[in-house]
Amino acid sequence: MTRLVLGISAGLAGLLLSGTAFSADLPGKFPGVTIDVKLIGGQQYEKLYERIPEWEKATGAKVNILTKKNGFDIDKELKSDIASGSTNWCVGWNHSSFAPQYTSLYTDLSKLLPKEEIDAFVPSTIKAATIDGKLEMLPRAQFDVSALYYQKSLYENADNKTKFKAKYGYDLAPPDTWKEVTDQAEFFANPPNFYGTQFAGKEEAINGRFYEMVVAEGGEYLDKDGKPVFNSEAGIRALDWFVNLYKAKAVPAGTTNYLWDDLGQGFASGTVAINLDWPGWAGFFNDPKSSKVAGNVGVKVAPKGSAGVRTGWSGFHGFSVTENCANKEAAASLVWWLTNEDSQKLEAAAGPLPTRTAVWDWDLKQAENDPYKKEVLAAFQEEAKHAFAVPQTPEWIEISNAVYPELQAAILGDKTSKQALDEAAAKATQILQDAGKL
């Protein structure tokens, strides 16, 4: 068992599932069946879908892709489908942070797939994919926790070392605290041509980053009773990190409109010094066909906040089968196919972290003679020890949608951090009260 697997398992604990599968003869034969699917799209997700024609050839079935969008937009579509009762398609995207919203939409996969296939996954991911006793999704090779990517040459430059030491009083080295990230981001920034760092500034993306910074500053997002308490001194320090970098022009002016693909393309363009990002970008960043920083990328564990806690917001992507699917067995076969060992090896080869135990062993073996891959895996193995999920409430995304405009208002200077957080906490509290949670 790798250190990453142990780290995740220690954080989430294991769970063994039982159930009777309709068919253990995977992938099975389904001539004449068409499976309608709704998938997440984006650079790091697309390669896997090239395996769909292989499944079609093996089973005799066809796949009809109805939707391919980013996670935030597909979430809105799934909620609209639930509200309108338009849920007779079969296979859909899912994510551990979003899954508590979809319990009425998706069926129990433990009743559709052999137990030995489910047991092949890292137990903690299966636990996190199980909502109210129902295995809602199978995880793909997209376990997400963020580490720090940086341009090595900036830290090797003698002139940079001299000037940085003179200005800040300590040696220039890849940062281990968020205060060091701030100093270095401001030092490296030369807008509008070059920026010290960047962040995704809308949707759950900014709320998730804010959440993990609150934790790193020693605070809580929700307290033990489920009440929003992020409008604390720790919350203000966390939000001020974003506000101050924006004010200093150490991040791009458009960062409040950025999502994950914008960050990936930004770092790959060579115009950003330091980038907190997901493992799925590791291969892209070091590929000269896609990245101007290829061969110049360092990777290390995420920095610590003032409380000595590292940021570690984590989760994973997966695939689910709808309750109203007319061909659940065929749909479950497709979900299995997209998460089986061959599929996970395909994804893991580009950097994303696998969720099957055997693929971890394979991934480590592949990295033995690849210094960059070894560095990536070592960084994410260490980071996984600090991983933590979002608050496990079905209202998390609804709260995010209410909170992020307030975070943006503070970043843009329209409100103080305290004003923004007090208003955001009031909105989040109202959402939870309306849901009967407070």
C-alpha positions in Angstrom: 0.0 0.0 0.0 1.5 3.4 -1.0 1.8 6.3 1.4 -0.9 8.1 -0.6 -3.3 5.2 -0.2 -2.5 5.1 3.5 -2.9 8.9 3.8 -6.3 8.9 2.2 -7.4 5.9 4.1 -6.3 7.4 7.4 -8.3 10.5 6.7 -11.5 8.9 5.5 -11.4 5.2 6.8 -12.4 2.2 4.9 -15.6 0.5 4.0 -16.4 -2.9 2.4 -19.6 -3.2 0.4 -21.6 -6.2 -0.4 -24.3 -6.7 -3.0 -25.4 -9.0 -5.7 -24.3 -7.9 -9.2 -26.6 -8.5 -12.1 -23.7 -9.8 -14.1 -20.1 -10.6 -13.3 -19.3 -11.2 -17.0 -17.9 -7.7 -17.7 -18.2 -5.8 -19.9 -21.1 -8.0 -21.1 -23.1 -8.0 -24.3 -25.8 -5.4 -25.0 -26.5 -5.4 -28.8 -28.9 -2.6 -29.9 -28.8 -0.7 -26.6 -28.0 3.0 -26.6 -26.7 4.6 -23.4 -27.2 8.4 -23.1 -24.5 10.0 -21.0 -23.7 13.4 -19.5 -19.9 14.0 -18.9 -17.5 16.5 -17.6 -15.4 18.1 -20.3 -12.0 19.8 -20.1 -8.4 19.1 -21.0 -7.5 16.7 -18.3 -10.7 14.6 -18.7 -11.0 14.1 -22.5 -8.4 11.4 -23.1 -10.4 8.8 -21.2 -13.4 9.1 -23.5 -11.4 7.8 -26.4 -12.0 4.3 -24.8 -15.7 4.5 -25.3 -15.6 3.1 -28.9 -13.7 0.1 -27.5 -16.6 -0.5 -25.1 -19.1 -0.1 -27.9 -17.2 -2.7 -30.0 -16.9 -5.1 -27.1 -20.6 -4.9 -26.0 -22.5 -4.1 -29.2 -24.1 -1.1 -27.5 -23.8 2.6 -28.4 -23.0 5.6 -26.3 -24.8 8.9 -27.0 -23.1 11.9 -25.4 -25.8 14.4 -24.5 -23.7 16.9 -22.6 -20.0 17.6 -22.0 -19.5 20.7 -19.8 -17.3 21.8 -16.9 -18.4 20.6 -13.5 -20.2 23.7 -12.4 -22.3 23.9 -15.5 -23.1 20.2 -15.6 -24.1 20.5 -11.9 -26.7 23.1 -12.8 -28.0 20.9 -15.7 -28.3 17.9 -13.4 -30.3 19.9 -10.8 -32.5 21.2 -13.6 -33.1 17.6 -14.8 -34.1 16.5 -11.2 -36.5 19.5 -10.9 -38.1 18.8 -14.2 -38.1 15.0 -13.9 -36.0 14.7 -17.1 -33.8 11.9 -15.7 -34.3 9.0 -18.2 -30.7 9.3 -19.5 -28.3 6.7 -18.0 -24.7 7.6 -17.1 -23.6 10.9 -15.5 -20.7 12.8 -14.0 -20.4 12.9 -10.3 -18.0 14.3 -7.7 -17.5 13.6 -4.0 -18.2 17.3 -3.2 -21.4 17.4 -5.3 -22.7 13.8 -4.6 -24.9 14.5 -1.5 -27.2 16.6 -3.8 -27.8 13.7 -6.2 -29.1 10.9 -4.0 -32.5 10.9 -5.7 -30.9 10.9 -9.2 -28.4 8.0 -9.0 -28.8 4.3 -8.2 -26.8 1.9 -6.0 -23.9 0.5 -8.0 -23.2 -2.1 -5.4 -26.2 -4.0 -6.7 -25.0 -3.8 -10.3 -21.4 -4.7 -10.1 -19.4 -7.6 -8.7 -18.1 -7.1 -5.1 -14.5 -7.9 -6.1 -14.5 -5.0 -8.6 -15.7 -2.6 -5.9 -13.2 -3.9 -3.5 -10.4 -3.2 -6.0 -10.7 0.5 -5.2 -9.0 2.4 -2.4 -11.5 1.8 0.4 -11.7 5.4 1.5 -12.9 6.5 -1.9 -15.6 3.9 -1.8 -16.7 5.2 1.6 -16.8 8.7 0.3 -18.8 7.6 -2.8 -21.4 5.9 -0.6 -24.2 8.3 0.4 -26.9 7.1 2.9 -25.7 3.5 2.4 -25.9 3.7 -1.4 -22.8 3.4 -3.6 -23.6 6.4 -5.8 -20.5 6.4 -8.1 -17.4 4.6 -9.1 -14.3 6.8 -8.8 -12.2 7.4 -11.9 -8.5 8.0 -11.8 -9.0 11.6 -10.7 -8.4 11.8 -7.0 -7.9 15.5 -6.4 -5.8 17.4 -3.9 -3.6 20.3 -4.8 0.1 20.6 -4.7 2.3 23.6 -5.6 3.8 23.8 -9.1 6.5 26.4 -9.7 9.1 27.4 -12.3 12.4 26.1 -11.2 14.5 28.6 -13.1 13.2 31.5 -11.0 14.6 29.9 -7.9 17.9 29.1 -9.5 18.6 32.6 -10.8 21.4 34.2 -8.8 20.1 37.8 -9.4 16.7 36.7 -8.1 18.3 35.2 -5.0 20.3 38.3 -4.2 17.4 40.8 -4.7 14.9 38.6 -2.8 17.2 38.2 0.2 17.8 41.9 0.3 14.1 42.8 0.2 12.6 40.1 2.5 15.5 39.0 4.7 15.4 35.3 4.0 16.7 33.0 1.2 14.6 32.5 -1.9 13.4 28.9 -2.1 10.1 27.2 -3.1 7.6 28.3 -0.5 6.5 26.2 2.5 4.1 28.8 3.9 1.4 30.9 2.4 3.2 34.0 3.8 6.2 33.0 1.7 3.9 32.5 -1.3 2.7 36.1 -0.9 6.2 37.5 -0.7 7.4 35.5 -3.7 4.2 36.2 -5.8 4.7 40.0 -5.2 8.4 39.7 -5.9 8.1 37.8 -9.2 5.1 39.8 -10.5 5.7 42.0 -13.5 2.2 42.8 -14.8 0.8 42.7 -17.4 3.4 40.3 -18.7 4.1 38.0 -15.8 2.4 37.2 -12.5 3.5 35.7 -9.2 0.5 33.4 -8.8 -3.2 33.0 -9.7 -6.4 31.5 -8.4 -9.8 30.4 -9.7 -12.1 33.2 -8.7 -15.7 32.1 -9.1 -18.1 29.2 -8.4 -17.2 26.6 -5.9 -13.6 26.9 -7.0 -13.0 30.1 -5.1 -15.1 29.0 -2.1 -13.2 25.7 -1.9 -9.9 27.6 -2.0 -11.2 30.0 0.7 -12.4 27.0 2.8 -9.0 25.3 2.8 -7.3 28.6 3.6 -9.6 29.1 6.6 -8.6 25.7 7.8 -4.9 26.5 7.3 -5.4 29.7 9.3 -6.8 27.6 12.2 -10.5 28.3 11.6 -13.6 26.4 10.7 -16.1 26.8 7.8 -19.0 25.1 9.7 -18.8 24.4 13.4 -19.7 21.1 15.1 -23.4 22.0 15.0 -23.2 22.8 11.3 -23.4 26.6 11.7 -21.4 28.8 9.4 -18.5 30.4 11.3 -16.1 31.3 8.6 -16.7 35.1 9.3 -14.0 34.8 12.0 -10.6 36.3 12.5 -9.2 33.2 10.7 -11.7 33.7 7.9 -10.7 37.3 7.5 -7.0 36.4 7.3 -7.8 33.8 4.7 -9.8 36.2 2.5 -7.2 38.9 3.0 -4.7 36.6 1.3 -6.7 36.7 -1.9 -7.6 40.4 -1.5 -4.0 41.5 -0.9 -2.5 39.6 -3.9 -5.2 41.1 -6.2 -4.5 44.6 -4.8 -0.8 44.1 -5.4 -1.4 43.0 -9.0 0.5 39.8 -8.3 -2.3 37.8 -9.9 -4.0 38.4 -13.3 -6.7 41.1 -13.4 -9.2 38.5 -14.8 -8.6 36.0 -12.0 -12.0 36.5 -10.5 -13.5 35.0 -13.7 -11.0 32.1 -13.9 -11.9 28.4 -13.5 -9.6 25.4 -13.6 -8.8 25.3 -17.3 -7.8 29.0 -17.2 -5.3 28.2 -14.5 -3.8 25.3 -16.3 -3.4 27.2 -19.5 -2.0 30.2 -17.6 0.8 28.3 -15.9 1.6 26.3 -19.1 1.9 29.7 -20.9 5.0 30.5 -18.8 3.5 33.7 -17.4 2.9 32.5 -13.8 5.6 31.7 -11.3 3.7 29.7 -8.7 0.5 27.7 -9.2 -1.5 25.6 -6.7 -3.2 23.0 -8.8 -4.5 19.5 -9.3 -2.5 16.4 -10.2 -4.3 16.1 -13.5 -2.2 18.9 -14.9 1.1 17.4 -14.1 1.7 15.8 -17.5 0.3 18.7 -19.4 2.7 21.2 -17.7 5.7 19.1 -18.6 4.8 18.3 -22.2 6.6 20.6 -24.7 3.7 20.2 -27.1 1.3 21.9 -24.6 3.5 23.9 -22.2 6.2 26.5 -22.4 7.5 25.5 -19.0 8.1 21.9 -19.9 11.4 20.8 -18.3 11.2 23.7 -15.8 8.5 22.5 -13.5 9.0 21.8 -9.8 6.3 20.2 -7.6 6.0 20.2 -3.8 3.5 19.8 -1.0 1.0 22.7 -0.5 2.1 25.4 1.9 1.1 25.9 5.5 -1.1 28.7 6.9 -0.4 30.7 10.0 -1.8 27.8 12.1 0.8 25.4 10.8 -1.8 23.5 8.8 -1.4 22.8 5.1 -4.2 23.5 2.7 -5.6 20.2 1.5 -9.2 20.6 0.0 -9.7 17.2 -1.7 -12.3 15.1 -3.6 -12.6 12.9 -6.6 -14.5 12.5 -9.8 -16.6 9.5 -10.8 -19.4 8.1 -12.9 -22.9 7.2 -11.8 -26.0 5.4 -13.2 -29.5 7.1 -12.9 -32.4 5.4 -11.1 -34.5 5.9 -14.2 -32.1 4.4 -16.7 -33.9 1.7 -18.8 -30.7 -0.3 -19.2 -29.0 -0.2 -15.8 -26.8 -3.3 -16.4 -25.4 -1.8 -19.6 -24.9 1.6 -18.0 -23.1 0.0 -15.0 -20.8 -1.9 -17.5 -19.9 1.5 -19.1 -19.2 3.0 -15.7 -17.0 0.0 -14.8 -15.2 0.3 -18.2 -14.4 4.0 -17.6 -12.9 3.2 -14.2 -11.3 -0.2 -14.7 -7.5 -0.8 -14.5 -6.8 0.0 -18.1 -8.8 3.3 -17.9 -7.1 4.3 -14.7 -3.7 3.5 -16.2 -4.5 5.7 -19.2 -5.5 8.6 -16.9 -2.7 8.1 -14.4 0.0 8.2 -17.1 -0.8 11.9 -17.6 -0.6 12.8 -14.0 -4.0 12.3 -12.3 -4.0 10.1 -9.2 -5.6 6.7 -9.5 -8.3 5.3 -7.1 -7.6 1.6 -7.7 -5.0 0.1 -5.4 -3.3 -2.0 -8.1 -3.0 1.1 -10.3 -1.1 2.9 -7.6 1.5 0.1 -7.6 1.7 0.3 -11.4 2.0 4.1 -11.3 4.9 4.0 -8.9 6.7 1.4 -11.0 6.3 3.6 -14.1 7.9 6.5 -12.3 11.1 4.6 -11.3 13.1 6.0 -14.3 11.2 9.3 -14.7 12.6 12.0 -12.3 9.7 14.4 -13.0 7.0 11.7 -12.4 8.8 10.6 -9.2 8.8 14.3 -8.0 5.1 14.6 -8.8 4.1 11.4 -7.0 6.2 12.2 -4.0 4.6 15.7 -3.7 1.1 14.3 -4.0 1.8 11.4 -1.7 2.9 13.8 1.0 0.0 16.2 0.2 -2.5 13.4 0.6 -1.6 13.1 4.3 -3.1 16.6 4.7 -6.2 16.0 2.5 -9.7 16.9 3.8 -13.1 16.9 2.2 -15.6 19.7 2.1 -18.3 19.8 4.8 -20.5 16.8 4.2 -23.8 18.6 3.7 -26.1 18.5 0.7 -26.2 22.3 0.8 -22.5 22.7 0.2 -22.9 23.8 -3.5 -25.9 26.0 -2.7 -23.8 27.7 0.0 -20.9 28.0 -2.4 -23.1 29.7 -4.9 -24.2 32.2 -2.2 -20.7 32.8 -0.7 -18.5 33.2 -3.8 -20.0 36.5 -5.0 -19.2 38.0 -1.6 -15.7 36.7 -1.8 -15.4 38.3 -5.2 -16.7 41.6 -3.8 -14.0 41.7 -1.2 -11.3 40.8 -3.8 -12.4 43.5 -6.1 -12.5 46.1 -3.3 -16.2 46.6 -3.2 -16.5 45.4 0.4 -14.1 44.9 3.3 -13.3 41.2 4.1 -15.3 41.5 7.3 -18.3 42.9 5.5 -18.2 40.3 2.8 -17.8 37.4 5.2 -20.6 38.6 7.6 -23.0 38.9 4.6 -21.8 35.5 3.2 -22.3 33.8 6.6 -25.8 35.3 7.0 -26.7 33.9 3.5 -25.2 30.5 4.3 -27.1 30.4 7.6 -30.4 31.2 5.9 -29.8 28.3 3.4 -29.2 25.8 6.2 -32.2 27.1 8.2 -34.4 26.8 5.1 -33.2 23.2 4.7 -34.1 22.5 8.4 -30.4 22.0 9.3 -30.3 24.8 11.9 
